[in-house]
Amino acid sequence: MSSGKEPANGTSGTVRRRTSTRSVTLRDVAAHAGVSSQTVSRVLRIPDEVAPHTRARVEEAIRECGYVPNLAARNLASNRSKIVATVIPSLSASVFSETLTGLSDVLAPEGYQLLLGYTDYDDEREEALIRSLVGRRPDGIVMTGAVHRETIVAMLRTARIPVVETWDWTDTPLDVLVGFSNERAMYEMVCQLHGAGYRRPCFVGSLPAGDHRARRRLAGFRRAAAEHWPGREPRVVDASGHPLTLESGARLLDVARGAHPEADVLVFSTDIFANGALLAAARRGLRVPEDIAVTGFGDFELSRMLHPGLTTVALPNATIGREAATLLLRRMRGERPTTRTIDLGFEIRRRGSA
């Protein structure tokens, strides 16, 4: 009859499971693998310095025991959290998910995890979010945009955490910046529309106080309009009361055509609105671009699949993430950047909508 006791060396294959009062420890894993605790620790910290057959046995024991290292204790000892905080304005836009993928592709192999927060284009919410994230002492922060409240700037400078700003442009970044000029991108779009023969453009975009990038796109539209049609008041439809959805794009098509029936091209600040307008135009029997032309900003996947395809500003979404992560790794290692700004540019993609 069995006594019910586990062998001290753990060789029977019995695994000590987590109970309500006790978690599996490194010592449990060592006993299960038949090695020392120091060997298990080396496998976790410097696996390349452990013989392959021993490493495989320890890794199998870790899986069987369900052991999870106490990263908080380890990070406290090393004064490193291995966390990079990431601040984006919206969870609904695919362009930001591509940037997050680029970040993860570079940071994950180095042992870093992303801690994600979003602002919903609200400056007050951004300040509260940054305060909360800084309190968790991440090793680095990646932010969307280059315009922030003075309280946020002071907070980040006091914390002395490496910061990479993205998706915008400034000659005086908080720390380092990887992005492009929203103002110049929209200016180039309108200039190309003028060259294609359009004479009555109408800007359509959401302009809440916290969406500084949309306001810079409007500034680019206004600069191009003043250059090509001097003395005329630019046509602008503020979509701030509409959520960032395809359905809103459909409604804004009607709003813009009602407010400016003479407009020959609707210049949307985002592909989300523009794609919604394109789909609605087809349902309403409008010919695009003959009856009304449409352009966007972002080059989302759907923009390439619609008929006609959407003319838009294409951005290096994933490259922004990879370059920002590479630069942030150097900053987190204490290296001085050779440059504080990296301009990845943009491309005007001409398709059938304009």
Phi, psi and omega in degrees: 000138181286144179282343181086001181266145176280141173299143183298327184272355175073014187282350182286351181091355177290131182254130177284118185265159177295135176244183182291343184241355187212135176261159175295134183250168176300325179295323177298317180297317180300317180295320181293325181274348182072034179229178179277160176298327179296324179293317177300317180298320179293322178299322181286324186265315185223068187301331182293345181265008179248138179306138185306317182292325177290318180299317180298320180294319179293317180297323176294321178295321178299316180294315183293325181278344184070031184284135175236119180299147177279088184293329181299316180293318180296317181292327177296320180292325183267353183061030177230134181269339185059029177239136172245119179280136182233127183245119177236160183277336187209147176265352187268348184265126183294334181298326180285328177294326177293322176294319178297322177297317177299319177299310183296323180302327182267320187279324184300315178298341178267006176088011181263144175245146179271135173249112192258137172220152179228151189258343185056036177058037183238117183298321180294319178294323177298318180297315179296322180293314180297320179300317180294317182292317179299324178297338177271002175052060174292160178283337179200164180227135173246123184241146173268128180096164182231014176240122183219157176300152178299327179294325177291316179301314180296319180299313183291322179291324178292321182290335180056041175262132178304134183231134171242121174269147184221170171065020178200189180214140172203149177277352181232071181291161175303314180222281174226161186219139174231113184187216183198170180266112176296322181295314182291324180298314180290324176303314181295323178300311182294323177297320178292323177297320176299317179296333180275359175104001178281139186233352184226065182284151176228122177280133177230114182197154177280128187235052177293161184302327185273352181265079184291331180291321177295323179292328176289327174295319176297321178298321177295320177299313182297321181296315180294320180296319179295328181285319186266333180228064185299143178085354180257139178288123181297143177277124182221132173242117179275117183262022187301333181278002184248132177294160183279080183220164175297323179300322178295322178300321177297315180294322183290333173302315180291319180298313183294317180290331176288320181282327183223072183297341180278349183299137179255350176210131176263119183258097183277149181279351180209149178297332182300309177295317184297317179294321176298321179293320179298315180296320180291324179300318179297320180293330182272000179079016178278139177271129177245122013260006187299310181278321177204132176266157184220137173228160181230197181207114177134329181055059176291163182302317180299329183298332181274347187256344179288163176232114000286158176294155185274127169286129189202175174265118179269136184238150181278068190304305182291323180296323176304314180296314182295316181293321179296319180294318180298316179293321180294321177302317179296318180293321180291339175274001178086010181279148176276130180289143177288335175217148181268348182224139174234115181265110181271353175071195184203174179216134175275117180260110180272122176231196190285348186282345180197000000 
